[in-house]
C-alpha cells in the first residue's frame, strides 16, 4: 500500500519529535526482505502485518517510509530477514548482503539451531554480514514456553561469533521474558562464555511492562559485551529504568520496522502488556480498536515519544541521546565490518 502518512502524523513530528531527534538515526532492528527470500509457494496469512506492505518489505520500501516519518534525518540501519518458517535462510542472507554496504547499511543472517557452523559461516562470510539472528520458531523440538536461550544458540555457532566478534541479536524466549530465572542465568552465561561476541538483547529483553524490567538488567549490565536495543518499547517507565541502570554506551535504538510502521501502541495492563492496534492486523497479543474509538499514530512515533520522555526523566544529555540514536550502533557495526572484511573501497 501507499504510505499512510497523514497531516496529524506530520504535526506530531513537527511539534514533539523534530527538535528532540539528532540529525542521524541508526535503526539497529529492521526486517528487510523481498520475494526472493521466501520459500516457494509461501506467503503470509490475511491478518499478517506484512499484508499492509504487500507481503514484502524491501530496502526501497523501508527508505520510502523512513523519508516520510523522518524527513530531516539521515537514516542508517542494520537489517535481517523475516525470521519465520516461510523464509529461505540462505536467500535471506544473500538479500541482506546485497543491500548492505557496511557503511550506512549493515546486515545479519537468520540462523536456525539446525544449521551447521559451516553453513552459518558461509552465509555470513559470502555476504559480508556483521552477525546473525536466531529465532524461537526454529527450535522445533520443544513447546514454545520451554525453549531456552542455549537451545536457540548452539555452541558451535557461538564459537564462530566469539572468534569473529560478531553481533548476535537475540529475542529471548519464555513467558516470563526478562524476569524469567532461566533466562536471567543463561543471558549472563551467554555473554561470559563468548566474550568476543556482541550480544544484543532485542526489545530490552522483551520487557514491555515495568515489573518485568526493574532489577532484571543488572546481570547483563555487568557484562561488557551485552547490548540492549529498544525495538517496539514505547513504555516510558521501562525506558527510563533502562537509561538509568544500563550503560548508556551499550543501548541501541531499534524500531522493528515494518511492524513499527503500523498504527498502534504497546500498553501496560496489570503486569502484562498488549498491543492496541489502530489497524486490523494481528501481532503478538494485539487488541484491535474495531470501532475507531481513538486515533492512532505509528508505533514508531510512540517509541520516539517514549524515548523522549524517558530521556528527560533520566536526565540524558544531548550527547547521550545522539549516542543511543546513532553513535553506539554506528561504532559497533562498523567495527565488526572492519574487523572481518577490512576497509571498504
Ligand atoms: Zn523484530
Boltz pocket constraint, residues with backbone or C-beta under 6 A from the ligand:
constraints:
  - pocket:
      binder: B
      contacts: [[A, 29], [A, 31], [A, 231], [A, 256]]
      max_distance: 6.0
